[in-house]
């Protein structure tokens, strides 16, 4: 959940540089635009999802290297 903090100074600044007539209109429009942008963004799970991954043939080769224990003394 995202918390958005709007103080009077920020609202007055937005009103002064925008076409909004009052604080209520400015806040409603700003929040609506913000929510619309957030809906358009994909989250990391959606970006990394591989719905067709089950169809990929993956047969990694076996390791043939011999490993030895590390000397920690």
TORPA-4810 file (N, C-alpha, C, O; in nm, 3 decimals):
<nodes>
NODE_1_0.084_-0.116_0.000_0.000_0.000_0.000_0.089_0.123_0.000_0.187_0.131_0.074_X
NODE_2_0.055_0.219_-0.083_0.130_0.342_-0.095_0.062_0.452_-0.016_-0.060_0.469_-0.024_X
NODE_3_0.139_0.526_0.059_0.086_0.641_0.132_0.126_0.767_0.059_0.243_0.788_0.029_X
NODE_4_0.030_0.850_0.031_0.055_0.977_-0.036_0.025_1.088_0.063_-0.087_1.097_0.115_X
NODE_5_0.123_1.173_0.088_0.104_1.283_0.183_0.100_1.414_0.106_0.195_1.449_0.037_X
NODE_6_-0.009_1.484_0.119_-0.024_1.615_0.055_-0.041_1.719_0.164_-0.135_1.712_0.244_X
NODE_7_0.049_1.816_0.168_0.032_1.923_0.266_-0.021_2.047_0.195_-0.025_2.053_0.072_X
NODE_8_-0.059_2.146_0.273_-0.118_2.267_0.216_-0.024_2.338_0.120_-0.066_2.391_0.018_X
NODE_9_0.104_2.340_0.154_0.202_2.407_0.070_0.209_2.342_-0.068_0.212_2.411_-0.170_X
NODE_10_0.212_2.209_-0.071_0.217_2.137_-0.199_0.091_2.161_-0.280_0.097_2.183_-0.401_X
NODE_11_-0.023_2.159_-0.215_-0.149_2.181_-0.286_-0.153_2.322_-0.343_-0.196_2.341_-0.457_X
NODE_12_-0.111_2.420_-0.266_-0.109_2.559_-0.314_-0.014_2.574_-0.431_-0.043_2.648_-0.526_X
NODE_13_0.099_2.506_-0.426_0.196_2.511_-0.536_0.137_2.450_-0.662_0.154_2.504_-0.772_X
NODE_14_0.068_2.337_-0.647_0.006_2.271_-0.762_-0.101_2.361_-0.822_-0.111_2.373_-0.944_X
NODE_15_-0.181_2.424_-0.738_-0.287_2.513_-0.787_-0.226_2.631_-0.861_-0.279_2.674_-0.964_X
NODE_16_-0.115_2.685_-0.810_-0.055_2.803_-0.871_0.005_2.776_-1.009_0.010_2.866_-1.092_X
NODE_17_0.050_2.653_-1.034_0.111_2.623_-1.164_0.019_2.541_-1.255_0.061_2.498_-1.363_X
NODE_18_-0.104_2.520_-1.213_-0.194_2.440_-1.294_-0.321_2.517_-1.325_-0.335_2.634_-1.288_X
NODE_19_-0.413_2.451_-1.392_-0.539_2.514_-1.429_-0.651_2.481_-1.330_-0.767_2.513_-1.355_X
NODE_20_-0.618_2.419_-1.219_-0.719_2.384_-1.119_-0.766_2.510_-1.046_-0.686_2.601_-1.021_X
NODE_21_-0.893_2.515_-1.014_-0.951_2.633_-0.951_-0.942_2.631_-0.799_-0.933_2.736_-0.736_X
NODE_22_-0.945_2.513_-0.739_-0.941_2.506_-0.593_-0.866_2.381_-0.548_-0.832_2.295_-0.630_X
NODE_23_-0.842_2.372_-0.420_-0.763_2.262_-0.365_-0.831_2.127_-0.383_-0.765_2.028_-0.413_X
NODE_24_-0.962_2.123_-0.364_-1.034_1.995_-0.376_-1.021_1.940_-0.518_-0.995_1.821_-0.536_X
NODE_25_-1.040_2.025_-0.617_-1.028_1.981_-0.755_-0.886_1.933_-0.785_-0.866_1.831_-0.851_X
NODE_26_-0.787_2.007_-0.734_-0.647_1.970_-0.757_-0.616_1.833_-0.698_-0.555_1.749_-0.764_X
NODE_27_-0.656_1.811_-0.574_-0.626_1.684_-0.507_-0.695_1.568_-0.577_-0.633_1.464_-0.598_X
NODE_28_-0.821_1.586_-0.614_-0.894_1.479_-0.682_-0.827_1.444_-0.815_-0.808_1.326_-0.845_X
NODE_29_-0.791_1.544_-0.893_-0.728_1.519_-1.023_-0.589_1.457_-1.007_-0.554_1.365_-1.081_X
NODE_30_-0.512_1.506_-0.913_-0.377_1.452_-0.892_-0.383_1.305_-0.850_-0.309_1.222_-0.902_X
NODE_31_-0.471_1.275_-0.757_-0.483_1.135_-0.713_-0.536_1.046_-0.824_-0.491_0.932_-0.837_X
NODE_32_-0.629_1.094_-0.903_-0.682_1.015_-1.015_-0.572_0.984_-1.116_-0.562_0.872_-1.165_X
NODE_33_-0.490_1.086_-1.148_-0.380_1.064_-1.242_-0.277_0.967_-1.185_-0.226_0.880_-1.256_X
NODE_34_-0.247_0.981_-1.056_-0.152_0.892_-0.992_-0.200_0.747_-0.995_-0.125_0.656_-1.029_X
NODE_35_-0.325_0.726_-0.960_-0.381_0.591_-0.960_-0.383_0.532_-1.100_-0.360_0.412_-1.118_X
NODE_36_-0.412_0.614_-1.199_-0.413_0.566_-1.338_-0.273_0.523_-1.381_-0.257_0.421_-1.448_X
NODE_37_-0.172_0.600_-1.341_-0.034_0.564_-1.374_0.007_0.435_-1.304_0.077_0.352_-1.363_X
NODE_38_-0.034_0.417_-1.180_0.001_0.296_-1.106_-0.064_0.172_-1.167_-0.003_0.065_-1.168_X
NODE_39_-0.186_0.186_-1.216_-0.253_0.072_-1.280_-0.182_0.033_-1.408_-0.179_-0.085_-1.444_X
NODE_40_-0.125_0.131_-1.478_-0.058_0.105_-1.605_0.076_0.035_-1.585_0.125_-0.033_-1.676_X
NODE_41_0.137_0.052_-1.468_0.267_-0.010_-1.441_0.253_-0.157_-1.411_0.160_-0.199_-1.340_X
NODE_42_0.344_-0.235_-1.463_0.348_-0.377_-1.431_0.437_-0.396_-1.308_0.533_-0.322_-1.289_X
NODE_43_0.403_-0.493_-1.228_0.490_-0.520_-1.114_0.596_-0.621_-1.155_0.589_-0.679_-1.263_X
NODE_44_0.693_-0.642_-1.069_0.807_-0.728_-1.102_0.764_-0.872_-1.129_0.825_-0.939_-1.212_X
NODE_45_0.663_-0.920_-1.061_0.615_-1.056_-1.082_0.559_-1.071_-1.224_0.587_-1.169_-1.292_X
NODE_46_0.482_-0.973_-1.267_0.427_-0.979_-1.402_0.537_-0.967_-1.507_0.531_-1.033_-1.611_X
NODE_47_0.638_-0.883_-1.481_0.747_-0.865_-1.577_0.833_-0.991_-1.591_0.884_-1.019_-1.700_X
NODE_48_0.851_-1.065_-1.482_0.936_-1.184_-1.485_0.860_-1.313_-1.511_0.921_-1.419_-1.526_X
NODE_49_0.731_-1.306_-1.517_0.650_-1.426_-1.537_0.681_-1.488_-1.673_0.701_-1.419_-1.772_X
NODE_50_0.685_-1.619_-1.674_0.709_-1.693_-1.798_0.598_-1.797_-1.812_0.617_-1.914_-1.777_X
NODE_51_0.482_-1.755_-1.863_0.370_-1.848_-1.870_0.396_-1.970_-1.958_0.334_-2.075_-1.938_X
NODE_52_0.485_-1.959_-2.054_0.515_-2.070_-2.144_0.637_-2.149_-2.100_0.690_-2.228_-2.179_X
NODE_53_0.684_-2.129_-1.978_0.807_-2.194_-1.932_0.796_-2.346_-1.930_0.896_-2.415_-1.949_X
NODE_54_0.677_-2.400_-1.909_0.660_-2.545_-1.905_0.688_-2.607_-2.042_0.718_-2.726_-2.050_X
NODE_55_0.677_-2.530_-2.146_0.699_-2.581_-2.281_0.845_-2.579_-2.323_0.880_-2.633_-2.428_X
NODE_56_0.932_-2.518_-2.243_1.074_-2.510_-2.277_1.143_-2.638_-2.234_1.135_-2.678_-2.118_X
NODE_57_1.212_-2.702_-2.329_1.290_-2.821_-2.296_1.422_-2.777_-2.236_1.497_-2.701_-2.297_X
NODE_58_1.451_-2.824_-2.118_1.573_-2.787_-2.049_1.636_-2.912_-1.991_1.584_-2.972_-1.897_X
NODE_59_1.750_-2.951_-2.048_1.822_-3.069_-2.002_1.968_-3.028_-1.982_2.050_-3.044_-2.073_X
NODE_60_2.001_-2.975_-1.864_2.138_-2.927_-1.843_2.238_-3.042_-1.841_2.205_-3.152_-1.796_X
NODE_61_2.359_-3.018_-1.889_2.460_-3.124_-1.887_2.508_-3.151_-1.745_2.506_-3.062_-1.660_X
NODE_62_2.549_-3.274_-1.719_2.601_-3.312_-1.588_2.741_-3.255_-1.570_2.818_-3.245_-1.665_X
NODE_63_2.772_-3.218_-1.447_2.906_-3.170_-1.418_3.002_-3.288_-1.419_2.975_-3.392_-1.359_X
NODE_64_3.114_-3.270_-1.487_3.213_-3.378_-1.493_3.338_-3.342_-1.414_3.430_-3.423_-1.404_X
NODE_65_3.342_-3.223_-1.357_3.459_-3.180_-1.281_3.457_-3.246_-1.143_3.352_-3.266_-1.083_X
NODE_66_3.576_-3.278_-1.094_3.587_-3.332_-0.959_3.616_-3.217_-0.863_3.698_-3.131_-0.892_X
NODE_67_3.549_-3.216_-0.753_3.569_-3.111_-0.654_3.646_-3.169_-0.536_3.630_-3.286_-0.502_X
NODE_68_3.728_-3.089_-0.474_3.797_-3.132_-0.354_3.766_-3.036_-0.241_3.731_-2.921_-0.266_X
NODE_69_3.778_-3.080_-0.122_3.748_-2.999_-0.005_3.849_-2.885_0.006_3.966_-2.901_-0.026_X
NODE_70_3.802_-2.771_0.052_3.888_-2.656_0.069_3.974_-2.674_0.194_3.928_-2.725_0.296_X
NODE_71_4.099_-2.632_0.185_4.190_-2.638_0.300_4.174_-2.510_0.378_4.223_-2.406_0.335_X
NODE_72_4.106_-2.515_0.493_4.078_-2.397_0.573_4.176_-2.377_0.688_4.154_-2.292_0.774_X
NODE_73_4.283_-2.455_0.689_4.379_-2.442_0.801_4.482_-2.334_0.774_4.569_-2.311_0.857_X
</nodes>
